[in-house]
Amino acid sequence: MCSLTELDLSWNLLHAAGVEAISRALHSNAALLTLRLAWNGAGWRGGLALGEMLAANGSLRALHAQH
């Protein structure tokens, strides 16, 4: 079985709600190693959700979340 190890969702206008949804989904994900969410307008709510996800997810090695 193949596992998704890298996901680039940069420049998709996800805003806070989208980043929060992705963060919830990745709390228990053990396969994804790199996540790119740059330029999505996540704001402080999205940043908080990403921080909570990182505290729970031990497999993610790279996160790109500029702007």
C-alpha positions as CSV (number, residue, x, y, z in Angstrom):
1,M,0.0,0.0,0.0
2,C,1.3,3.5,-0.9
3,S,1.1,6.3,1.6
4,L,1.1,10.0,0.9
5,T,4.2,11.4,2.4
6,E,4.2,15.0,1.0
7,L,1.3,17.4,0.4
8,D,1.5,20.9,-1.1
9,L,-1.6,23.0,-0.6
10,S,0.1,26.3,-0.9
11,W,-1.8,29.2,-2.6
12,N,-5.3,27.6,-2.2
13,L,-7.0,30.3,-0.2
14,L,-7.8,27.8,2.6
15,H,-8.0,30.6,5.3
16,A,-8.3,29.7,9.0
17,A,-11.2,27.3,8.6
18,G,-9.5,25.2,5.9
19,V,-6.2,25.0,7.9
20,E,-8.1,24.1,11.0
21,A,-9.8,21.2,9.2
22,I,-6.5,19.9,7.8
23,S,-4.9,20.2,11.2
24,R,-7.7,18.1,12.8
25,A,-7.3,15.5,10.1
26,L,-3.6,15.2,10.7
27,H,-3.6,14.8,14.5
28,S,-3.3,11.1,14.2
29,N,-1.8,10.8,10.7
30,A,1.5,8.8,10.8
31,A,2.4,8.8,7.1
32,L,2.7,12.5,6.0
33,L,6.2,13.8,6.4
34,T,6.0,17.2,4.7
35,L,3.1,19.7,4.6
36,R,3.2,22.9,2.6
37,L,0.4,25.4,3.5
38,A,2.1,28.7,2.5
39,W,0.1,31.7,1.4
40,N,-3.3,30.5,2.6
41,G,-4.2,33.3,4.9
42,A,-4.4,31.0,8.0
43,G,-4.1,33.8,10.5
44,W,-3.8,33.3,14.2
45,R,-6.6,30.6,14.3
46,G,-4.9,28.5,11.7
47,G,-1.5,28.9,13.4
48,L,-3.0,27.8,16.7
49,A,-4.6,24.8,15.0
50,L,-1.2,23.9,13.4
51,G,0.5,24.2,16.8
52,E,-2.0,21.8,18.4
53,M,-1.6,19.4,15.5
54,L,2.2,19.4,15.8
55,A,2.0,18.7,19.5
56,A,-0.1,15.5,18.7
57,N,1.6,14.4,15.4
58,G,4.9,12.8,15.9
59,S,5.6,11.9,12.2
60,L,5.5,15.3,10.4
61,R,9.1,16.5,9.8
62,A,8.6,19.7,7.7
63,L,5.9,22.3,7.8
64,H,5.9,25.3,5.4
65,A,3.3,27.9,6.5
66,Q,4.5,31.3,5.5
67,H,1.9,34.1,5.4
